[in-house]
Amino acid sequence: MTKTCFTVGMITGIVIGAVTGMLMDPIKDKQAKNMKKGATKAFRTLGSIIDTIIEK
């Protein structure tokens, strides 16, 4: 393995690792709260729909 190939491989690995890290970065607190709030609303709506179907 030549020194150039090793350097190119290292740079490629660093770039791919950085991109993966950015994609897997945890969601900001505000976004997480909004998602949690939306999920709660969705489950409440789903629950009320199921209750309505059961009552009929």
Secondary structure, 3 states (H helix, E strand, C coil): CCHHHHHHHHHHHHHHHHHHHHHCCCCCHHHHHHHHHHHHHHHHHHHHHHHHHHHC
